[in-house]
Amino acid sequence: MTWHFTEDADAFRAAAARHLAAEPDRNTAVLTLMGRAERLGWWEEPDGRVTGVLAHSPAAGLDLGVTTEEAARALAAEADALVPSGGAPAAGGSIAGSPASGGPVAVRGETAAVEAYAAACARPWRVTGRMRLFRLGELTPPDPAPEGRGRLAVEADVPLVAGWTREFAVAIGEEPAEDYTGFVTERITEGRLHLWEAPDGRPVSMAAVSRTIEGQARVHLVHTPPADRRRGYAAGVTTAVSRAVLAAGTGRVLLFTDLANPTSNALYQRLGYRPVTDHVGVEFTGPAR
């Protein structure tokens, strides 16, 4: 039993194809990141079965896909060999912020695997968030529908949406970037960011969707500024973006919600999203004990 690491997304896809395809919903983070991650990995059993996958980059941290607790604990045991002193990627694999480096590392994934990994690292850590992954069943638009209409964002919306994206990052507890212009421009140019307009034509809510990968797309960046909440605008824009994804032929529509926000969890379930699995994010706060 061993972990294998590569920088080659094609090699990773070939090695882990069956595991990724068996439960694509639960592997959504790794599937989404594998084209731009700096390191990809898979855990191979003695019989050749893959029972764990990961994607890692210094900027995004470590994301575990469907991974057994045994594989997660083994990953922690190898971590000192994965990051050389100085933090530069080593041939054969790297995970920045390992126990050897003593630096902080963000880890996300299904709760049991992440907690097994964190405990095995023997470093102090804290939970940064608990999430629930949902998959759309039958889309059920809000009734009555909120006032206004949905539309695709356009180039003129970039300054407004960039500001909202910063607000969103702060609201979910992330350290905001200085400038989100490029981030939102990419989504607007590709037709992946929707707005909801109030009857007076004023944008009041937004939602974006990832690129479709392996037949799935993930709704994200759902945000309504505080002054315009409790009017159903988030339900309207989430319905609009979900409908657009389905119309494009995407078979699976996913989203993550913050378990600390019962309002959004209830909203998405009213729209037809159904729970898949719970996730946790952790951050190491010190060196190995």
N, C-alpha and C positions, 0 to 999 in steps of 0.2 A: 504494500500500500504506500502510495507516495503522491506528493504534489508535483505537478509539472508546470513550468512557467514559460511564457513566450511573449514576444512583442508583435507577433504575426497573427492578425485576426483570422486569416484564412486557415492557418494551422490550428488555432484554437477551435474554430468552427468545425473543422474536420474531426478533431479528437472528441469534442463534447457534443456533437450534433444530436445524438439520440437523447442525451440528458436534457439539452436545451429544448428540444421539440416535445418531450414528454409532458412538460408543464411550462409552457411559454409564459403564462400569466405570472407565475411565481418567479420566473427568471427574467422578468421585464427589465429590471435595472441593468443587469449584465448585458442583455440583448441590446439595450439602448446605448450602452457605453462602449461596446466592444470595438466600434470603429474608431474611437478616439482615445481609448485607455492606453496608458503607457505600459501596463503589464496585465496579462490575462493568465488565468490559472485554472487547472482542473485536478481533482483528486481521483485517482484510479485505484480501484479495488484489485485484489489478487486475480480475480476472474476477468479483469479488463473493463468492468463496468465503471462508469464515471458517476460519482455520488456527491460531487461538490464542484462549484465553479465560482470564480471571482473576477472582478475587474478593478484595477487600481490606477490612479494617477495622483501625483502630489496635490494638485489643485482640488480634486473632488474627494480624495480619500479612498477608502477600501469599501467596495460593495460586494457582499456575498449573495450569490444566487441560491438556488435550492442546494443546501449543503448539510450533510449529517453533522451531528454534534462531534462524532469521532474525528471527522475530517477537520472541523473547526479547531478542535484542540490540537491536532497535529500541525495545523498551520501555525499556531502560536509557538509550538516547540521549535519550528524551523526559522522563526522570524529573525533571529540574530544573524543567520546566514544570508538573509534576503536583502539586507541593507548594509552595505559596506560603510566604514567610517567615512564621514563627510557627506553621506546621503546620496551619492551618485549611484545610478542603477548598475547592478552587477550583472555580468553575463550569467544567464540562466535564471534570473528572477530578482525582483526587488519589491519591497513594500516599505515605503518611506515611513519613518517614525516607529521603527520596530523597538522591542525592548532593548536591543543593543545600542541603538542611537539615542534613546532616552527622550526623543522628541515626541510631541503630541501627535496623535493619529485619530482621525474620524473613521468610524466603522459603522456601516448600516447593513441591515438585512433582516431575515426572519428572526424573531426573538430568541428562540432556543439556540440557534447557531451562533448569533452574535454574543449572547451571554456566555456560551461555552468558550468561545474564543477569548473574550475579555477575562474570564476567570483564569484561564490557562496561562495568560500572559503574565500573571502575578504582578500587575501594575495597578496603581489606583486609577479608577475610572468613574465617570459619571454619565448618567443618561441625559442625552440632549433632546430627545423627543421620542414619542411613541406614535406610530402611524398605523393605519389600516388600509390595505390594498382592496379596492373594489373593482368589479367588472360589470359592465353594462349588460343587463338582461334585455327586457323590452323597454324601450324608451317611453316614459310616461310624462308628457309635457305638463307643466303646472296648469291647474284649472281652478280659478280663472287665470288667464295669462297676465303677466305684468304689463303695465302700460308701456308703450314705446315699441321699438323694433330692434332686431339684431342686424349687424352689418359687419363686413370685413374691415379691419383697420387698414388705413392707407398711410402713405408717407407723411402726410401732414399731421398725423396723430403721434408721430414718434416722440416729440418732447413730452406730451401728456402721459403716454404709456410708459416712457422711461421713468418718469417721476412716480407713477403708480407702482412700477416694479420695485423701485427702491422702498416704497412704503410696505409693499408685500414682504420683502426680505426682512425688514425690521419686525413686522407683525409676527412672522413665524420664528423669530429668534436668531436669524442669520446675521452675520456681519455683512452689511450692504457694500456693494462695489461702488466706486466713485462715479462711474458712468455706465449706464445700461443702453446707450444709444445703439451700439453694434448688436447687442443681444436682442433688442426688440426689432431692430431693422431687419435682421435675418428672418424672424418669424413673420413680420408683415410682408416682406418681399415674397416669401414662399406661400402666402395665403393661409398662415397657420394661427393668426391672432384675430379674434372676434371681439367686437364691442357691442354693448347694449346702449341704445340711445333712448333718453326720455322723450316724451311727446314734443318737447320744444327743440329736439335735435341735439341736446347736450349729451355727450358720452357719460355714462354713469357706472359702468361695470365692464370688466374684461375677462377673457379666458383664452388660453392658448392650447395648442395640441402639439405633441412631438411629431417628428416624421414617422411614417409607418415603416416598421421594421419587423420582419418575420410575421406579417399579417396582423400586427397589433400597433395601436397608437395610444398614447397616454395624455389625458387632459391635465393641464397644470395651469398655474398662474391665474387662478380664479380669484378676483379681487374686486371689491366694491369699496370706494372711500367711505369712511364712517358717516358722513353727512347724508349719504344716499342709501344707507342700509335699511332693512326691514320694509322694503317695497317690492321684493320679489325679483329684483334685477339680476342677482346672481343665478337664480333658477332660470331666468330667461336666457342669459348668455351661455350658461352651461348646456341648456337644451339646444341652443343654436349650434354650438361647436360640436356637440355630440351628434346631432343630425347631419352636419356636414361631413363628419368622419364616416358615418355609416353610408351616406350617399356616395362617397368616394370608393366604396367597396371594401373598407377595412373590416375584417371579421371580428376583431376584439377591441373594445374600447375600455381602457382602464383609467383609474385615478387613485391617488393616495390622499387620505385625509388625516388630519391631526386628531388623535384620540382625545386630546384635551379640549376639543371644540365640538360639543354635542350638537350645536346648531348645524354645522356643515355636514356632520355625519347623518343627521336626520334628513337634511335636504337631499343629499345624493340618493339616499334610499327611496325617497318619494319619487325621484326621477327615474328609478328603475335600476340603480346600481346595487349590486349585491356583494357582501363581504367575501373575500378570498382568504386572506391571512393577515396576521399582525406582524408589524416590523418595529424595530427599535434602532435608534442611533445612539452610539456612545462615543465618548471622547476620553482618551487617556490623559491624566493630569500630572503624571510624575513617572520617574524611572522605576525599573523592577525593584521589588523589595528584597 
